Amino acid sequence: MLRYRSTRVAVAGAILLALGCGSDATSPIAPGFLGGTSNDHQVGVVINSIGKSVTLFQVGNPTNQQHIALGTSSTISPTGLAVRGRRAIVPLGDAASVALINLETATIQRYFTFASGNATGSAFVDDTTILAANPLTGVVGKMTVGQAADAISTTVTVAPSPTAIFMAGGRALVVSSNLDANYVPIGNGIVTAIDPKTMQVLATATMGGTNSTDAAVGPDGFLYVLNTGDYIHEGSLTIINPATMAVVSTVPNMGVGPGALYIDGSGLAYISSFFGGTLIWNTATRTFVRGENNPLCAKLAGGGCRGAFAATTAANGDIYQAFFGSTAPSLPPYIFVYKASTLALSDSISAGSGPAALVIRTF
């Protein structure tokens, strides 16, 4: 059962029912809600796939929240986001459009639209330039915050089924699942490097596994690419040098159906799967902190794991994990919080319906 990233929501519904740049550390704290609380200025930004919305919560007072509706169309299926400064971009899946959000005012600034296809995966190139992937048409589109028209008209063709975009060394690195029209692998996943100024392909690299869906840049400068595979067998992680596009190695046994990857400042990789919670893998030592036999997860009554759609960390190292929710058995969606020191579950935050991605930062 293979899918590109935007359909992870549908897959999770059947089974269970992002690299933005940080804020400048010298910038003043945002006013109002986005400034957080007096003792903790961090704010979480959550994508609600089922709720077709964005939920903001203050880390110092998680029940204090704001909600931004993304629209009512049945085609809207958001699964990810990228954040830069006090703006966020949210690809809207089958709606083939991208929402630009002003987080300070909690409003949608504007929409950008592809002529057809699907919008999944995005990145800020700079404060005003945005890239978004279209897995159905196999292109990456470029837009600017102040462009006159809503249409995404500047595009470049990349490997089939692009699902995620990351910036490294001035290049845009596009992760493609490399699937055919029936979501069957044509071959292993592919990463394409493009020049975001000229929108020209610079180089490509072939991954060590199929259905590559997500990635993250580690503190070592390498790009770590998650190969989801077929949702039945083990996924893997391919490490590439983005400067040379050379594959360094591929690491097996990253869980069944891994779909989201986040790497913190210390080099710990959080690999989340809606089948089995979040694995924690040290990119420096290339060893597991928490492996498949003991994943980070909220336990079920029978001892099994709730799944995870994504995970991230707060400034104090606490881990925030998105649980999408399940109707069979009836389990509500939450953002679960685990203490950095013990990895013990310490809190559960209600943050909208179908949380599928999240970031935490100071604005």
Number of C-alpha atoms within 10 A of each C-alpha: 10 21 22 23 27 25 17 19 22 15 17 20 16 12 13 21 17 23 22 22 15 15 16 11 9 6 10 11 15 16 11 10 19 24 18 25 17 7 9 14 18 22 25 22 24 27 29 28 27 19 19 25 23 27 23 26 24 24 22 15 14 18 13 13 19 16 17 18 14 24 14 10 10 9 14 23 30 33 30 28 28 25 25 20 18 18 22 20 27 29 30 28 26 21 20 23 27 31 20 22 22 16 23 16 15 19 15 17 15 14 19 22 22 21 11 13 19 29 34 33 35 30 29 26 22 13 13 13 16 20 25 31 35 31 29 21 18 21 22 30 23 24 22 18 15 10 12 7 12 17 16 20 14 13 19 17 17 26 20 23 32 35 30 31 29 25 23 16 9 13 19 26 27 31 33 31 37 28 25 13 10 8 15 16 21 14 16 19 30 28 29 23 26 22 14 21 12 9 17 14 17 13 14 20 19 20 28 22 24 26 34 36 30 29 30 24 24 20 15 12 14 19 26 25 27 33 33 32 26 18 19 13 13 17 24 24 26 22 24 23 17 25 14 10 20 14 17 12 14 17 15 14 12 25 26 21 25 32 28 28 27 24 23 17 12 13 18 22 27 26 30 30 27 26 21 24 29 33 27 23 20 16 19 13 9 12 12 16 15 16 17 16 9 14 20 29 24 22 13 11 7 6 8 12 19 22 26 32 30 29 30 23 22 19 13 9 16 19 22 25 31 30 30 30 25 19 13 10 10 10 15 14 22 22 24 20 24 22 15 14 9 9 15 15 18 12 13 18 17 16 25 24 22 28 33 29 27 27 24 21 18 25 24
